Amino acid sequence: MDQSDKLRLLQSYWYSPRRLHDSPTRYDFPGDRFLPNRSLMDLDRAHTLLTNKTTDFKSSKCNEVYQQKLIESQSLNSEGKRIMVLRGSSKSSTKSIRFVDELRQEMAAISDNKSKQAPYRSIPKAEMIVFDAPGLMDDYYVNIMSWGKNNVLAVGLGPTLYLWNSVDQRTHKLFHVREEDNWPTSITWSEETQTLAVGYTCSNLQLWDAESSKLIRSLQGHSGRIASTAWNGHILTSGSRDKSIINHDIRARNHLASCIKKHSDEVCGLKWSNEGDRLASGGSEKQLYIWEASKMSSSKFLHRFTDHCAAVKALAWCPYQHNVLASGGGWNDRCIRIWNTQKGICIHSIETKAQISGLEWNRHHREILSSHGYSTGEDQNKLCLWKYPSMTKVGEFGNHEPRIINLCQSPDGVTVVSAVADETLRFWDVFGPPTTGTSMASDLQGLFSSRNSLIR
């Protein structure tokens, strides 16, 4: 048989399924690449398997591993029941819903067990760094410290304002006030950290360019000490001992945007919400006001809270619940209160037994940190960490001998610094997720060798 005869014979087998089926010779011609050759199939057995509902056909090729793979691919449970069914199925919907509910309960139980077994991250027993800060004012009502997004800490030490760069560890003197008793009493970085707002004892309010160390502008309007300032975009809000709150539009030549006189004593606490739509103001007369940005020109407040029994200086908006505000009272109050500013109600009130000088939310965990001053007992001059929303105390730390004046948080939300009346600045690695390996604390401790360093 020549080559052409062999080719014709091969083609006849290809196009004749019956001949291929009846031939005892085994050929590797499964058919077209899209249409399988039916002569290779046992159609009678396949039809019986599909139509017979009673007979259990077993095959050596269909082993347990294959059955398990089939169950997984068809979204079946171990009993061969579908996990997810179309709504409206009267036969199997109840069982599937129960199965999903049981699965959710098991997952919740596993999550609870993991949370119970996982140890809570370590609370610092000592500060990372201690800076000597001679000239730091021992005044509860002032706010002389601000840590900008540029990683530069601005702090007022008496008549001098210093800038400390936490990246290159360098200290720079921005200015020195020559007038006696006209010291910086309020310091706040702008949101883009190009401008530093500085309020003074003698009612001055200035804007400084930190890069060029030059005075940009002086803003008038107050007649008393400016103890609090807060930025909201291009609006700078200042609170004074003259009982007024002024909004300054730094873009306009006539910067006075609005002036509010509702407090009956010094405005010692100001804080804009993260969205910039609400302002919280606290006064020495024990009152806390909530203002809407769109209605401040009319001097109509959204809420007025009178629950505190002392000056309200410490204010902090919650970073993960935009309507939640935390406030802290002075020595005669000693309470942290959590407010729902949408409903105008107090949702938590915690007695701390000590004066509250600062509040900072943890952006990595649902916690809030408080700094304290004078107390009637032994709980004074400490930092306390509280779990939110239960407000149970996680721990307390700090070996501050005198009271804490201010509290400030780093841009990355890991470190806080406390300004203490013994003229020191103390840095604490208290926020952030659990650290593994070499922590930032060990790096800084190695850099400073656990010794006091001068900020100037």
Disulfide bonds with the S-S distance in Angstrom:
none
